[in-house]
Amino acid sequence: MNIGITMLSQAVALAILIWFTIKLIWPPLMRAIEHRQKQIAEGLAAAERGKQDLELAGKRAAEELQRARAQAGEIISQAEKRGAAVSKKPRALPKPKRSVLLPAPRPRSSRKYFVSRRRCVRRWRYSPLRARRRSSSARSMRRHTRNYCPAWKPNSDKTMAELATIARPYAEAVFRLAKQGNALPAWSDALNLIATVYQDPQIQAAMASPKITSADIERLLLVICGERIDGVARNLIQLLVHNRRLSVLVEIRKLFEQLRLEDEGKVDAKISSAFPMEDAQRNHVVNLLTSRFKRKINATVTVDPDLIGGIKVEVGDKVWDASVRGRLQTMAATLSK
């Protein structure tokens, strides 16, 4: 073959390739590069705006917190002034007791007195049966006094059960209201905010003061929560303050979250392990719980070295203790019997 024809054909093929690249490949490639550059520029601008918005939100939050603290201080000072004014009021003097005249004693010289006294001694002689009745009546009196004495404090389990019983109607009413208004996430945030404000140590110290009235507590909570809660949540705070049920706020939030998870087909599970669990072990336990409850498990894993070994699973009011500590406790209880 002639070398000239070969060189000419290669030059023509190269020219065709260059033309094909310039006309069909290069323009889409340049458009893609320009589009990508535009996206990167927009992302950088959005990040800068987000940073500025975050700084602005932080400043606003600091200002709101400072304003709320100032208002809380004003409320506390007003309450202290009111308490000081009340304590300065003169108290009414107690009424003098009327003298009581006792009847004159009977003469002891008569034989009738000795006979009646002898009968009384014979009648009220010590009896074990009567002593047992007296002791049982005394125990019942102590039990009655314990139930109505403000200083008596029951055990923690009974307190938690009573708080849950008191909080359940409120939680169910709030859940129905949120369900009707399709506002379950908003109500979760509102209850979380109110419970967090109530559990703040400064708020607890302010409410523990005897100079603070119910109106002051209501105003303090509403001022701190501000516009982050709507009118219905404000009504809930007012209702709890009026009924003296602020102590069940945490239980209301807990029961509301349980009702929400049940409505969404989920269950909260707390898994405690003596050692850190791997992902495969955690997934295995979650799959077992899912097959057991037929619901999606929202698992929370914590490390508890006191278990010595094994795990402990808590789902609602059900507990599965497969730890070494639990087995030792069971063995000790069996041996003690």
Backbone hydrogen bonds in HBPLUS format (Angstrom, degrees):
<---DONOR---> <-ACCEPTOR-->    atom                        ^
c    i                          cat <-CA-CA->   ^        H-A-AA   ^      H-
h    n   atom  resd res      DA  || num        DHA   H-A  angle D-A-AA Bond
n    s   type  num  typ     dist DA aas  dist angle  dist       angle   num
A0006-THR N   A0002-ASN O   3.31 MM   4  6.63 157.0  2.37 144.7 150.9     1
A0007-MET N   A0003-ILE O   3.03 MM   4  6.21 166.2  2.05 148.8 151.6     2
A0008-LEU N   A0004-GLY O   2.96 MM   4  6.16 154.7  2.03 146.2 153.6     3
A0009-SER N   A0005-ILE O   2.91 MM   4  6.13 157.4  1.96 149.6 155.4     4
A0010-GLN N   A0006-THR O   3.01 MM   4  6.24 159.3  2.06 152.4 157.9     5
A0011-ALA N   A0007-MET O   2.97 MM   4  6.14 152.2  2.05 142.8 150.6     6
A0012-VAL N   A0008-LEU O   2.96 MM   4  6.21 156.3  2.02 147.5 153.8     7
A0013-ALA N   A0009-SER O   2.93 MM   4  6.18 158.7  1.98 147.3 153.0     8
A0014-LEU N   A0010-GLN O   2.91 MM   4  6.10 157.4  1.96 146.8 152.8     9
A0015-ALA N   A0011-ALA O   2.94 MM   4  6.14 154.5  2.01 145.1 152.3    10
A0016-ILE N   A0012-VAL O   2.89 MM   4  6.17 158.8  1.94 149.8 155.7    11
A0017-LEU N   A0013-ALA O   2.94 MM   4  6.19 155.3  2.01 146.2 152.9    12
A0018-ILE N   A0014-LEU O   2.89 MM   4  6.13 157.4  1.94 148.0 154.2    13
A0019-TRP N   A0015-ALA O   2.86 MM   4  6.12 163.4  1.89 151.9 156.8    14
A0020-PHE N   A0016-ILE O   2.86 MM   4  6.03 159.2  1.90 148.3 154.4    15
A0021-THR N   A0017-LEU O   2.88 MM   4  6.06 155.0  1.95 145.7 152.4    16
A0022-ILE N   A0018-ILE O   2.94 MM   4  6.15 165.2  1.96 153.1 156.9    17
A0023-LYS N   A0019-TRP O   2.94 MM   4  6.00 162.9  1.97 151.5 156.2    18
A0024-LEU N   A0020-PHE O   2.90 MM   4  5.63 160.3  1.94 142.3 148.6    19
A0025-ILE N   A0021-THR O   3.16 MM   4  4.81 137.3  2.35 113.2 125.2    20
A0026-TRP N   A0021-THR O   2.77 MM   5  5.82 167.1  1.78 174.7 170.1    21
A0029-LEU N   A0025-ILE O   3.29 MM   4  6.38 158.2  2.34 151.0 157.5    22
A0030-MET N   A0026-TRP O   2.97 MM   4  6.15 158.1  2.02 158.1 163.4    23
A0031-ARG N   A0027-PRO O   2.91 MM   4  6.17 159.5  1.96 155.3 161.4    24
A0032-ALA N   A0028-PRO O   2.92 MM   4  6.12 157.9  1.97 147.8 153.3    25
A0033-ILE N   A0029-LEU O   3.05 MM   4  6.29 155.7  2.11 144.4 150.9    26
A0034-GLU N   A0030-MET O   2.89 MM   4  6.12 161.1  1.93 151.9 156.8    27
A0035-HIS N   A0031-ARG O   2.87 MM   4  6.05 158.0  1.91 149.4 155.7    28
A0036-ARG N   A0032-ALA O   2.94 MM   4  6.11 156.9  2.00 145.7 152.0    29
A0037-GLN N   A0033-ILE O   2.93 MM   4  6.17 156.1  1.99 146.7 153.4    30
A0038-LYS N   A0034-GLU O   2.94 MM   4  6.17 149.3  2.04 144.1 152.4    31
A0039-GLN N   A0035-HIS O   2.95 MM   4  6.27 154.0  2.02 147.3 154.1    32
A0040-ILE N   A0036-ARG O   2.96 MM   4  6.22 160.7  2.00 152.1 157.0    33
A0041-ALA N   A0037-GLN O   3.02 MM   4  6.20 156.6  2.07 143.3 149.7    34
A0042-GLU N   A0038-LYS O   2.93 MM   4  6.18 160.1  1.97 148.7 154.2    35
A0043-GLY N   A0039-GLN O   2.84 MM   4  6.06 156.2  1.90 149.2 156.2    36
A0044-LEU N   A0040-ILE O   2.95 MM   4  6.20 158.1  2.00 148.8 154.0    37
A0045-ALA N   A0041-ALA O   2.98 MM   4  6.22 155.9  2.04 146.8 153.7    38
A0046-ALA N   A0042-GLU O   2.83 MM   4  6.06 156.7  1.89 148.9 155.5    39
A0047-ALA N   A0043-GLY O   2.87 MM   4  6.08 153.6  1.94 146.4 153.8    40
A0048-GLU N   A0044-LEU O   2.99 MM   4  6.21 152.8  2.06 143.3 150.4    41
A0049-ARG N   A0045-ALA O   2.91 MM   4  6.21 157.7  1.96 148.0 154.2    42
A0050-GLY N   A0046-ALA O   2.79 MM   4  6.01 156.5  1.85 147.1 154.2    43
A0051-LYS N   A0047-ALA O   2.91 MM   4  6.11 153.9  1.98 144.7 151.4    44
A0052-GLN N   A0048-GLU O   3.01 MM   4  6.30 158.3  2.06 147.2 152.7    45
A0053-ASP N   A0049-ARG O   2.82 MM   4  6.08 159.7  1.86 152.2 158.2    46
A0054-LEU N   A0050-GLY O   2.84 MM   4  6.01 153.4  1.91 146.8 154.2    47
A0055-GLU N   A0051-LYS O   3.01 MM   4  6.27 157.7  2.06 147.5 153.0    48
A0056-LEU N   A0052-GLN O   2.93 MM   4  6.16 156.4  1.98 147.2 154.2    49
A0057-ALA N   A0053-ASP O   2.79 MM   4  6.01 155.4  1.85 147.8 154.8    50
A0058-GLY N   A0054-LEU O   2.91 MM   4  6.12 154.4  1.98 146.2 153.0    51
A0059-LYS N   A0055-GLU O   3.01 MM   4  6.29 155.7  2.07 146.1 152.1    52
A0060-ARG N   A0056-LEU O   2.93 MM   4  6.21 158.3  1.98 148.6 154.8    53
A0061-ALA N   A0057-ALA O   2.85 MM   4  6.04 157.1  1.90 148.2 154.7    54
A0062-ALA N   A0058-GLY O   2.96 MM   4  6.16 157.9  2.01 146.2 152.0    55
A0063-GLU N   A0059-LYS O   2.94 MM   4  6.19 155.7  2.00 146.8 153.6    56
A0064-GLU N   A0060-ARG O   2.85 MM   4  6.09 161.1  1.88 151.8 156.9    57
A0065-LEU N   A0061-ALA O   2.89 MM   4  6.07 160.7  1.92 149.8 155.1    58
A0066-GLN N   A0062-ALA O   2.93 MM   4  6.09 157.0  1.98 145.3 151.7    59
A0067-ARG N   A0063-GLU O   2.86 MM   4  6.08 156.2  1.91 148.6 155.4    60
A0068-ALA N   A0064-GLU O   2.84 MM   4  6.06 156.8  1.90 148.0 154.7    61
A0069-ARG N   A0065-LEU O   2.92 MM   4  6.11 157.1  1.97 146.5 152.7    62
A0070-ALA N   A0066-GLN O   2.98 MM   4  6.19 153.9  2.05 142.7 150.0    63
A0071-GLN N   A0067-ARG O   2.95 MM   4  6.23 161.3  1.98 150.0 154.7    64
A0072-ALA N   A0068-ALA O   2.82 MM   4  6.02 154.4  1.88 146.6 154.5    65
A0073-GLY N   A0069-ARG O   2.85 MM   4  6.07 154.0  1.92 146.4 153.3    66
A0074-GLU N   A0070-ALA O   2.96 MM   4  6.28 152.2  2.04 146.6 154.2    67
A0075-ILE N   A0071-GLN O   2.92 MM   4  6.21 157.0  1.97 149.0 155.1    68
A0076-ILE N   A0072-ALA O   2.92 MM   4  6.17 162.0  1.96 150.9 155.6    69
A0077-SER N   A0073-GLY O   2.90 MM   4  6.08 159.3  1.94 147.4 153.3    70
A0078-GLN N   A0074-GLU O   2.89 MM   4  6.10 158.9  1.94 148.8 154.6    71
A0079-ALA N   A0075-ILE O   2.89 MM   4  6.15 154.8  1.96 146.8 154.1    72
A0080-GLU N   A0076-ILE O   2.87 MM   4  6.15 153.6  1.94 147.9 155.3    73
A0081-LYS N   A0077-SER O   2.91 MM   4  6.17 157.8  1.96 148.9 154.9    74
A0082-ARG N   A0078-GLN O   2.88 MM   4  6.12 156.7  1.94 146.5 153.3    75
A0083-GLY N   A0079-ALA O   2.83 MM   4  6.08 155.9  1.89 147.2 154.1    76
A0084-ALA N   A0080-GLU O   2.84 MM   4  6.08 154.7  1.90 147.7 154.7    77
A0085-ALA N   A0081-LYS O   2.88 MM   4  6.12 154.1  1.95 147.5 154.6    78
A0086-VAL N   A0082-ARG O   2.91 MM   4  6.17 153.2  1.98 146.0 153.6    79
A0087-SER N   A0083-GLY O   2.89 MM   4  6.09 155.6  1.95 146.7 153.4    80
A0088-LYS N   A0084-ALA O   3.10 MM   4  6.27 132.8  2.33 138.6 149.7    81
A0089-LYS N   A0086-VAL O   3.23 MM   3  5.52 159.3  2.27 107.1 113.3    82
A0115-VAL N   A0111-ARG O   3.04 MM   4  6.34 157.2  2.09 151.6 158.1    83
A0116-SER N   A0112-LYS O   2.98 MM   4  6.14 167.6  1.99 150.4 153.7    84
A0117-ARG N   A0113-TYR O   2.85 MM   4  6.03 151.1  1.94 143.9 153.0    85
A0118-ARG N   A0114-PHE O   2.91 MM   4  6.06 155.1  1.97 143.9 150.2    86
A0119-ARG N   A0115-VAL O   2.95 MM   4  6.25 154.7  2.02 149.5 156.5    87
A0120-CYS N   A0116-SER O   2.94 MM   4  6.17 153.9  2.01 144.0 151.3    88
A0121-VAL N   A0117-ARG O   3.01 MM   4  6.28 156.9  2.06 149.5 155.1    89
A0122-ARG N   A0118-ARG O   3.00 MM   4  6.23 156.5  2.06 144.8 151.3    90
A0123-ARG N   A0119-ARG O   2.77 MM   4  5.95 151.7  1.85 147.6 156.3    91
A0124-TRP N   A0120-CYS O   2.96 MM   4  6.05 160.9  1.99 152.5 155.7    92
A0131-ALA N   A0127-SER O   2.94 MM   4  6.21 151.5  2.02 149.8 158.7    93
A0132-ARG N   A0128-PRO O   2.88 MM   4  6.16 151.8  1.96 148.4 155.3    94
A0133-ARG N   A0129-LEU O   3.02 MM   4  6.32 158.6  2.06 146.7 152.5    95
A0134-ARG N   A0130-ARG O   2.87 MM   4  6.09 153.2  1.94 143.8 151.8    96
A0135-SER N   A0131-ALA O   2.87 MM   4  6.12 154.3  1.94 146.1 152.8    97
A0136-SER N   A0132-ARG O   2.87 MM   4  6.13 158.8  1.92 151.2 156.8    98
A0137-SER N   A0133-ARG O   2.90 MM   4  6.10 157.5  1.95 147.1 153.4    99
A0138-ALA N   A0134-ARG O   2.89 MM   4  6.12 146.9  2.00 140.9 150.7   100
A0139-ARG N   A0135-SER O   2.86 MM   4  6.16 151.9  1.94 146.0 153.5   101
A0140-SER N   A0136-SER O   2.97 MM   4  6.24 159.3  2.01 147.8 153.0   102
A0141-MET N   A0137-SER O   2.89 MM   4  6.13 148.2  1.99 141.0 150.2   103
A0142-ARG N   A0138-ALA O   2.86 MM   4  6.16 155.3  1.92 148.8 155.3   104
A0143-ARG N   A0139-ARG O   2.84 MM   4  6.10 156.4  1.89 149.9 156.8   105
A0144-HIS N   A0140-SER O   2.86 MM   4  6.05 155.1  1.92 144.0 150.8   106
A0145-THR N   A0141-MET O   2.88 MM   4  6.11 157.5  1.93 147.3 153.6   107
A0146-ARG N   A0142-ARG O   2.80 MM   4  5.99 153.3  1.87 146.5 154.4   108
A0147-ASN N   A0143-ARG O   3.04 MM   4  6.28 152.9  2.11 147.0 152.9   109
A0148-TYR N   A0145-THR O   3.26 MM   3  5.38 132.9  2.49  97.6 109.6   110
A0149-CYS N   A0145-THR O   2.90 MM   4  5.77 110.9  2.39 145.1 160.7   111
A0152-TRP N   A0149-CYS O   3.29 MM   3  5.71 153.1  2.37 109.5 116.5   112
A0159-THR N   A0155-ASN O   3.10 MM   4  6.36 154.4  2.16 146.5 154.4   113
A0160-MET N   A0156-SER O   2.88 MM   4  6.13 161.5  1.92 155.2 158.7   114
A0161-ALA N   A0157-ASP O   2.97 MM   4  6.22 158.1  2.02 148.2 154.5   115
A0162-GLU N   A0158-LYS O   2.91 MM   4  6.11 158.2  1.95 148.7 154.6   116
A0163-LEU N   A0159-THR O   2.87 MM   4  6.10 159.8  1.92 151.5 157.4   117
A0164-ALA N   A0160-MET O   2.92 MM   4  6.09 157.4  1.97 146.9 152.9   118
A0165-THR N   A0161-ALA O   2.97 MM   4  6.19 152.5  2.04 144.2 151.8   119
A0166-ILE N   A0162-GLU O   2.94 MM   4  6.19 156.0  1.99 150.1 156.3   120
A0167-ALA N   A0163-LEU O   2.85 MM   4  5.97 156.2  1.91 148.4 155.5   121
A0168-ARG N   A0164-ALA O   3.03 MM   4  5.93 137.8  2.22 142.6 150.6   122
A0171-ALA N   A0167-ALA O   2.95 MM   4  6.16 165.4  1.97 160.9 165.7   123
A0172-GLU N   A0168-ARG O   2.88 MM   4  6.03 165.1  1.91 159.9 163.5   124
A0173-ALA N   A0169-PRO O   2.99 MM   4  6.10 155.9  2.05 143.5 150.2   125
A0174-VAL N   A0170-TYR O   2.94 MM   4  6.17 163.3  1.97 153.1 157.5   126
A0175-PHE N   A0171-ALA O   2.88 MM   4  6.04 154.3  1.94 146.0 153.7   127
A0176-ARG N   A0172-GLU O   2.96 MM   4  6.16 160.6  2.00 147.7 152.2   128
A0177-LEU N   A0173-ALA O   3.03 MM   4  6.23 160.2  2.07 147.2 152.8   129
A0178-ALA N   A0174-VAL O   2.86 MM   4  6.06 160.6  1.89 149.7 155.1   130
A0179-LYS N   A0175-PHE O   2.79 MM   4  5.91 151.5  1.87 147.1 155.7   131
A0180-GLN N   A0176-ARG O   2.95 MM   4  6.12 157.5  2.00 147.6 152.8   132
A0181-GLY N   A0177-LEU O   3.08 MM   4  6.27 155.4  2.14 144.7 151.4   133
A0182-ASN N   A0178-ALA O   2.90 MM   4  5.78 103.6  2.50 133.7 150.0   134
A0183-ALA N   A0178-ALA O   2.86 MM   5  4.88 168.4  1.87 145.0 148.5   135
A0182-ASN N   A0179-LYS O   3.30 MM   3  4.99 157.4  2.35  95.0 101.5   136
A0187-TRP N   A0183-ALA O   3.04 MM   4  6.19 158.4  2.08 149.6 155.4   137
A0188-SER N   A0184-LEU O   2.97 MM   4  6.18 149.6  2.06 148.5 157.2   138
A0189-ASP N   A0185-PRO O   3.03 MM   4  6.33 159.3  2.08 149.7 154.0   139
A0190-ALA N   A0186-ALA O   2.95 MM   4  6.21 155.6  2.01 145.1 152.5   140
A0191-LEU N   A0187-TRP O   2.89 MM   4  6.01 169.5  1.90 151.9 154.2   141
A0192-ASN N   A0188-SER O   2.97 MM   4  6.06 155.2  2.04 143.6 151.2   142
A0193-LEU N   A0189-ASP O   2.93 MM   4  6.11 154.3  1.99 145.9 152.6   143
A0194-ILE N   A0190-ALA O   2.94 MM   4  6.19 167.8  1.95 155.2 158.0   144
A0195-ALA N   A0191-LEU O   2.94 MM   4  6.00 166.9  1.95 148.9 153.0   145
A0196-THR N   A0192-ASN O   2.98 MM   4  6.03 151.1  2.07 139.9 148.2   146
A0197-VAL N   A0193-LEU O   2.95 MM   4  6.18 160.8  1.99 152.2 157.1   147
A0198-TYR N   A0194-ILE O   2.92 MM   4  6.12 157.9  1.97 147.8 154.4   148
A0199-GLN N   A0195-ALA O   2.98 MM   4  6.12 147.6  2.09 142.8 150.5   149
A0200-ASP N   A0197-VAL O   3.28 MM   3  5.32 158.7  2.32 102.5 108.8   150
A0204-GLN N   A0200-ASP O   2.95 MM   4  6.25 160.2  1.99 158.1 164.4   151
A0205-ALA N   A0201-PRO O   2.92 MM   4  6.10 156.2  1.97 146.4 152.7   152
A0206-ALA N   A0202-GLN O   2.95 MM   4  6.17 151.9  2.03 142.9 150.7   153
A0207-MET N   A0203-ILE O   2.90 MM   4  6.14 161.0  1.94 152.6 157.3   154
A0208-ALA N   A0204-GLN O   2.97 MM   4  6.07 135.9  2.17 140.2 151.7   155
A0209-SER N   A0206-ALA O   3.30 MM   3  5.57 155.0  2.37 103.6 110.7   156
A0212-ILE N   A0209-SER O   3.26 MM   3  5.70 170.4  2.27 114.7 117.5   157
A0217-ILE N   A0213-THR O   3.07 MM   4  6.43 156.2  2.13 148.9 155.1   158
A0218-GLU N   A0214-SER O   2.95 MM   4  6.16 164.3  1.97 151.4 155.5   159
A0219-ARG N   A0215-ALA O   2.96 MM   4  6.12 164.5  1.98 147.3 151.7   160
A0220-LEU N   A0216-ASP O   2.87 MM   4  5.99 153.1  1.95 145.1 153.0   161
A0221-LEU N   A0217-ILE O   3.01 MM   4  6.25 165.2  2.04 155.3 157.5   162
A0222-LEU N   A0218-GLU O   3.05 MM   4  6.21 164.5  2.08 151.0 155.7   163
A0223-VAL N   A0219-ARG O   2.94 MM   4  6.01 151.7  2.03 144.1 151.6   164
A0224-ILE N   A0220-LEU O   3.10 MM   4  6.27 162.3  2.13 148.3 152.7   165
A0225-CYS N   A0221-LEU O   2.99 MM   4  6.13 167.4  2.00 151.6 155.4   166
A0226-GLY N   A0222-LEU O   2.93 MM   4  5.89 151.4  2.01 137.1 145.8   167
A0228-ARG N   A0225-CYS O   3.30 MM   3  5.97 155.9  2.37 137.7 139.1   168
A0234-ARG N   A0230-ASP O   3.12 MM   4  6.42 149.4  2.21 145.2 154.3   169
A0235-ASN N   A0231-GLY O   2.94 MM   4  6.23 148.4  2.04 142.4 151.0   170
A0236-LEU N   A0232-VAL O   3.00 MM   4  6.36 144.6  2.13 141.8 151.5   171
A0237-ILE N   A0233-ALA O   3.10 MM   4  6.48 154.0  2.17 146.2 151.7   172
A0238-GLN N   A0234-ARG O   3.00 MM   4  6.32 163.6  2.03 152.4 156.6   173
A0239-LEU N   A0235-ASN O   2.86 MM   4  6.05 154.0  1.93 146.7 154.1   174
A0240-LEU N   A0236-LEU O   2.95 MM   4  6.17 162.3  1.99 152.1 156.2   175
A0241-VAL N   A0237-ILE O   2.95 MM   4  6.15 158.5  2.00 151.3 157.3   176
A0242-HIS N   A0238-GLN O   2.92 MM   4  6.04 159.0  1.97 145.4 151.5   177
A0243-ASN N   A0239-LEU O   2.93 MM   4  6.10 153.8  2.00 148.3 155.2   178
A0245-ARG N   A0240-LEU O   2.79 MM   5  4.79 170.7  1.79 146.6 149.4   179
A0244-ARG N   A0241-VAL O   3.25 MM   3  4.98 156.6  2.31  96.6 103.4   180
A0248-VAL N   A0245-ARG O   3.22 MM   3  5.79 166.6  2.24 115.0 119.0   181
A0249-LEU N   A0246-LEU O   3.19 MM   3  5.55 158.6  2.24 119.9 119.0   182
A0252-ILE N   A0248-VAL O   2.89 MM   4  6.11 151.5  1.97 151.1 159.5   183
A0253-ARG N   A0249-LEU O   3.03 MM   4  6.33 160.6  2.06 150.6 154.7   184
A0254-LYS N   A0250-VAL O   2.98 MM   4  6.23 158.1  2.03 145.9 152.4   185
A0255-LEU N   A0251-GLU O   2.86 MM   4  6.02 168.1  1.88 153.6 156.2   186
A0256-PHE N   A0252-ILE O   2.89 MM   4  5.97 153.4  1.96 145.8 153.8   187
A0257-GLU N   A0253-ARG O   3.01 MM   4  6.23 158.0  2.06 148.1 153.0   188
A0258-GLN N   A0254-LYS O   3.06 MM   4  6.36 149.8  2.16 143.4 152.1   189
A0259-LEU N   A0255-LEU O   2.93 MM   4  6.20 160.3  1.97 150.6 155.3   190
A0260-ARG N   A0256-PHE O   2.90 MM   4  6.14 151.9  1.98 146.2 154.7   191
A0261-LEU N   A0257-GLU O   2.92 MM   4  6.12 159.2  1.97 146.4 151.5   192
A0262-GLU N   A0258-GLN O   2.92 MM   4  6.15 158.8  1.97 149.5 155.6   193
A0263-ASP N   A0259-LEU O   2.93 MM   4  6.11 151.5  2.01 142.4 150.2   194
A0264-GLU N   A0260-ARG O   2.96 MM   4  6.23 145.1  2.09 143.7 153.3   195
A0266-LYS N   A0261-LEU O   2.60 MM   5  4.70 171.8  1.61 149.9 146.7   196
A0265-GLY N   A0262-GLU O   3.15 MM   3  4.96 156.3  2.21  97.0 103.7   197
A0296-LYS N   A0265-GLY O   3.07 MM  31  6.29 157.0  2.12 163.9 156.9   198
A0267-VAL N   A0296-LYS O   2.89 MM  29  6.28 139.2  2.05 158.9 167.2   199
A0298-ASN N   A0267-VAL O   2.73 MM  31  5.80 175.8  1.73 158.3 158.8   200
A0269-ALA N   A0298-ASN O   3.13 MM  29  5.98 161.2  2.17 133.5 131.4   201
A0300-THR N   A0269-ALA O   2.84 MM  31  6.22 145.1  1.96 159.1 170.7   202
A0270-LYS N   A0314-GLU O   2.86 MM  44  5.10 168.6  1.87 151.8 155.1   203
A0314-GLU N   A0270-LYS O   2.91 MM  44  5.10 154.1  1.97 144.0 152.4   204
A0271-ILE N   A0300-THR O   2.83 MM  29  5.98 166.7  1.85 153.5 158.2   205
A0302-THR N   A0271-ILE O   2.87 MM  31  6.29 158.0  1.92 160.5 166.1   206
A0272-SER N   A0312-LYS O   2.79 MM  40  5.05 175.4  1.79 158.2 159.8   207
A0312-LYS N   A0272-SER O   2.78 MM  40  5.05 144.5  1.90 147.9 156.1   208
A0273-SER N   A0302-THR O   2.92 MM  29  6.33 159.1  1.96 157.1 163.3   209
A0304-ASP N   A0273-SER O   2.71 MM  31  5.70 160.0  1.75 143.6 150.8   210
A0274-ALA N   A0310-GLY O   3.31 MM  36  6.14 158.2  2.36 175.5 175.4   211
A0282-ARG N   A0278-GLU O   2.96 MM   4  6.23 163.7  1.99 154.5 159.5   212
A0283-ASN N   A0279-ASP O   2.90 MM   4  6.02 163.8  1.93 148.2 152.8   213
A0284-HIS N   A0280-ALA O   3.00 MM   4  6.14 149.0  2.09 140.6 149.0   214
A0285-VAL N   A0281-GLN O   3.07 MM   4  6.38 162.1  2.11 152.1 155.4   215
A0286-VAL N   A0282-ARG O   2.94 MM   4  6.17 163.3  1.97 153.9 159.1   216
A0287-ASN N   A0283-ASN O   2.88 MM   4  6.02 154.1  1.95 145.1 152.0   217
A0288-LEU N   A0284-HIS O   3.05 MM   4  6.32 153.2  2.13 145.7 152.6   218
A0289-LEU N   A0285-VAL O   3.01 MM   4  6.30 159.7  2.05 151.5 156.6   219
A0290-THR N   A0286-VAL O   2.85 MM   4  6.04 151.8  1.93 146.7 155.1   220
A0291-SER N   A0287-ASN O   3.01 MM   4  6.21 159.6  2.06 147.2 151.6   221
A0292-ARG N   A0288-LEU O   2.99 MM   4  6.16 136.1  2.18 136.9 149.5   222
A0293-PHE N   A0289-LEU O   2.91 MM   4  6.07 164.1  1.94 155.5 157.3   223
A0294-LYS N   A0290-THR O   2.79 MM   4  5.33 132.2  2.02 139.1 149.7   224
A0307-LEU N   A0304-ASP O   3.17 MM   3  6.00 169.9  2.18 124.1 127.2   225
A0308-ILE N   A0305-PRO O   3.09 MM   3  5.73 167.7  2.11 120.8 124.8   226
A0309-GLY N   A0307-LEU O   2.66 MM   2  5.40 147.3  1.77 100.6  92.3   227
A0325-ARG N   A0307-LEU O   3.24 MM  18  5.15 149.9  2.33 138.9 138.3   228
A0324-VAL N   A0309-GLY O   2.81 MM  15  5.13 150.8  1.90 134.7 138.6   229
A0322-ALA N   A0311-ILE O   2.97 MM  11  5.41 144.1  2.10 153.0 164.4   230
A0313-VAL N   A0320-TRP O   2.86 MM   7  5.11 164.7  1.88 150.5 152.8   231
A0320-TRP N   A0313-VAL O   2.80 MM   7  5.11 164.8  1.82 154.6 159.8   232
A0315-VAL N   A0318-LYS O   2.88 MM   3  5.26 161.0  1.92 153.3 159.4   233
A0318-LYS N   A0315-VAL O   3.02 MM   3  5.26 163.3  2.04 127.4 130.3   234
A0327-ARG N   A0323-SER O   3.14 MM   4  6.44 156.4  2.20 144.3 150.3   235
A0328-LEU N   A0324-VAL O   2.95 MM   4  6.16 156.7  2.01 149.7 156.1   236
A0329-GLN N   A0325-ARG O   2.95 MM   4  6.19 155.8  2.01 148.1 154.6   237
A0330-THR N   A0326-GLY O   2.96 MM   4  6.20 157.1  2.01 146.3 152.6   238
A0331-MET N   A0327-ARG O   2.92 MM   4  6.10 156.9  1.97 146.3 152.7   239
A0332-ALA N   A0328-LEU O   2.87 MM   4  6.09 156.6  1.92 147.8 154.3   240
A0333-ALA N   A0329-GLN O   2.93 MM   4  6.16 156.9  1.98 148.0 154.1   241
A0334-THR N   A0330-THR O   2.96 MM   4  6.18 152.3  2.04 145.1 152.8   242
A0335-LEU N   A0331-MET O   2.94 MM   4  6.19 158.4  1.99 150.6 155.9   243
A0336-SER N   A0332-ALA O   2.95 MM   4  6.10 148.0  2.06 143.7 152.4   244
